[in-house]
Each structure stands twice: as C-alpha cells, then as structure tokens.
Amino acid sequence: MTRRSSAFNARLVFTGVALASGGIAFYVPLVLSAVGLAHSGAWAAGILFGTNLGRLVGSHFASRHGVFTQRRGAIVGNILLEGAALFSMAFIAAPGGLVAVATLAGLGSGLSFPGMKSCLMRLPGVDSARVFAGLSLALRLGMALGYLAGALVGANHLTAVFSVLLVMFVGYAAFMDMALRDIASAPVDRIAVPPAAAPTPPTDEPLAIAITPMLLANAVFWFLTIQPSVTMSLYVPRYVPGLAVSTTYGVTTVTVLLLQMRVTRLARGTAGHLAFLRTGIACLAASFVLLAVAGGHAAPVLAASVLLALSQVFYSPSLDVLVAGDARARGLDLGKTMARQLFWQNLGMMSGSLFAGALFDQALRRALPSLAWSVPALGSLAMLAAWSMGMWRARA
C-alpha cells in the first residue's frame, strides 16, 4: 500500500479545517445579527457562550482521556457531531434552543480539535512553526470564504446555509479520516523522526516560565479577542450602517491570509515567539483603543479590524509552537497538552462572549456606544503591562 507524504496529509487536514471554519464563518454573523436584532445582545452572545461552553467541556475531557485525541473513530465521530448539531439550527427559532444546540456543537469541536492538532504533530518531519502557521492560514482562508458567502446570501436563507454547512463538515470528517488512517498504518519509525534526520528545532525546549501562567494569560487574551466577534455583529448594523455586517470579519480574515506565513517564519526560537506574543497583545490593545474613538466612522473601524488581525497573526501560532515545544521537551502527551491549552482558550472565549453581549446591552441603555470598546481597551492595556512585567521577571 502506497502511503501519502506528510505534506499531502497536512494539506488534507488543512483543507478539512478550512471547510469547517468556512461553515462556521458562513453562519455566525448572520445568526448573531438576526438574534441580536430580534431579541437582545445577550441572547446573541449566548450562542457563542454555549458554543464555547461545549468546547470547554470537550477540551477538558480530551485533556484527561487520550482516546479523544488518539482514536480515529472518536475524532471523526466528534467532527460529525458538531456538523449535525449545527445543521439542526435550521429548524430552531427559539434563542434558548439555538444556545442548546450550539453547546452540543461546541462539545464536538472541543473533543475533536485537540485530536486534529495532535494529528498534525504526529506527521513525520514536520516543523511546528510552519504547521501551526499553515493551520492558522487554513482557518482564515475558510473564514474569508465563509464571510463572503454570508455577505452574499444574507439571513433570509438560513436553511440553505445550514445545509451547506453540514456538507462541509462531512468533508472535514472525510479528510481527517484519510489522514488518520495513513498515520495509523505507518510504522513507528515514520512517526517518531530520528534526531539525526530531523534536528529538534530550537522551540522544542522547556519554557523558562511556568506553562500554567501562560495558559491563564491565554484565557485572558481570548476573553478579549472574542469581544469583537460578538460586538461587531451588534455594533455595525446600529452605528456603522454603511458597512455590511460581514465586512469587518472579512478584513480581519484577509489580513491574516496575506501576512500569516510571512510573519510567523520571522520568529527565531523561544525568545522570538515570546516576543511575538507580546506584540500580539499590543496590537489587540491598539485595536480596542481605536474602536473606542471610532464612533460611526467606517475607516477607523476597518483599521481596527486590521489590528485585530495582526494580534492573531503574531499571537496564535507562536503560542501553539511554544506549548507544543514545551510538551515535547518534557515528554508529555502532546494531544492532552494541546487539549489543556484549548480548555483555557475556550474558558476565555466562553466568558468573554457572554461579557461582550452584556456590555453591549449596557452601552445601549446608557447611550454610550464607546463603552463596548473602552472596557476591553483597558483590559488589554492591563494585560500588556502585566505580560511585559512577567516576561521581565522571567528573564531576570
């Protein structure tokens, strides 16, 4: 039996991830906008809260039970669970029902996503920085196409949207199944790359700072990063009506697509990736400050969307590289470690999405639209100061 190359299997996984992220980007702005206008910002945020609650629970189990990150059937089955749960949204009108099935979809995502990352790291001869940059690129490519499709279709055809989404998740599951079958059939020496053939990159070393504080900081970062995912869908239709609701998402996504691979390869070793984390936090803070003073003007809102993209370009792949390198250097189970990282990320996104909806409702009641951005701006500036101080102490 002829086995596919690691590069080909990585492309299979990336294609599947692009399909899944495209499906999510296809429906999220449409559903959040519709629920926000029909009910409230809190109910719209509740959908993302439920999604991330499910991901939180799923990643918790995946971090404790290797079956979810190592068994092909479990990974593929949970991808299909997510797709089927999202498809059921086509037949639900009550916001509480949407939150419930979003939670179930998030459970499937939380159980399968660490397994997908572990799959990529089990491919022989891969460079972690390039793989995680490629993963981020695949996520954003799918999102760009999904946001474009959402802008063209609109919220009046949600049954068609969720039907297409189901097909996309079936495709994701099929590609993952193909890649995992090839990994499972490979001899052991194809999976564990000999040091002589593939020297360990400089990021495969124990971190000089404890991993737990870094993961806690990651939860705070995603608590802040999820704010625009909720608030833009509510803010733009009311205060910047000249923009389509998907425009800011599209700008962010295209920026990532253009810069991700070019930027990530500039990092050199652990110190370089740590510096990238700090730069990502700084870009996040700058974006919120700009949004707080943007008012109803489209140009600063779009500029802030570029800064939001830069924060993720610098931050996300570098964190994955550092966590994976620390786990491999310490001989830890990579799948469980990546699941642990996702647990904290999902905790931040879950709490942050609910906070964003409640904060936007407060901004409406007080007739202070800038409030929705001022609070995250202060939080991100505080995080930047705390992170910089923490890095200085680690070096000292």
TAPE-V692807 format. One line per field, one symbol per residue. ss: DSSP state (~ for helix, > for strand, _ for the rest). phi: phi as a letter, one per 20 degrees, with the letter a starting at -180 (. if undefined). burial: I if it has 9 or more other ideal C-beta (glycine too) atoms within 8 Angstrom, else O. A space follows every 50 residues. Layout:
ss: ???
phi: ???
burial: ???
//
This chain:
ss: _____~~~~~~~~~~~~~~~~~~~~~~~~~~~~~~~~~__~~~~~~~~~~ ~~~~~~~~~~~~~~__~~~~_~~~~~~~~~~~~~~~~~~~~___~~~~~~ ~~~~~~~~~~~~~~~~~~~~~~_____~~~~~~~~~~~~~~~~~~~~~~~ ~~~____~~~~~~~~~~~~~~~~~~~~~~~~~~~~__~~~~_________ __________~~~~~~~~~~~~~~~~~~~~~~~~~~~~~_______~~~~ ~~~~~~~~~~~~~~____~~~~~~~~~~~~~~~~~~~~~~~~_____~~~ ~~~~~~~~~~~~~~~~~~~~~~~~~~~~~____~~~~~~~~~~~~~~~~~ ~~~~~~~~~~~~~~~_____~~~~~~~~~~~~~~~~~~~~~~~~~_
phi: .eeffffffffgffffffffffffffeffffffffffecaffffffffff gffffffffffffdcfgfddegffffffffffffffffffdcdfffffff ffffffffffeeffffffgffeffmeefffffffffffgffffgffffff ffeneecfffgfffgffffffgffffffffffffeffgfeeeffgfebgf ffeebfffdfffgfffffffgfgfffgffefgfefffedcffeffeffff fgffffgfdgfffffffcmfffffffffffffffffffffffdfmeefff ffffffffffffgfeffffgfffffffffemeffffffffffgfffffff fffffffffffffffelcgfgfdfffffffffffffffffffffff
burial: OOOIOIOOIIOIIIIIIIIIIIIIIIIIIIIIIIIIOOOOIIIIIIIIII IIIIIIIIIIIIIOOOOIIIOIOIIIOIIIIIIIIIIIIIOIOOIOIIII IIIIIIIIIIIIIIIIIIIIIOIIOIOIIIIIIIIIIIIIIIIIIIIIII IOIOOOOIOOIIIIIIOIIIIIIIIIIIIIIIIOOIOOOOIOOOOOOOOO IOIIIOIOIOIOIIIIIIIIIIIIIIIIIIIIIIIIIOOIOOIOIIIIII IIIIIIIOIIIOIIIOIOOIOIIIIIIIIIIIIIIIIIIIIIOIOOOOOI IIIIIIIIIIIIIIIIIIIIIIIIIIIIIOOIOIIIIIIIIIIIIIIIII IIIIIIIIIIIIIIOOOOIIIIIIIIIOIIIOIIOIIIOIIOOOOO
//
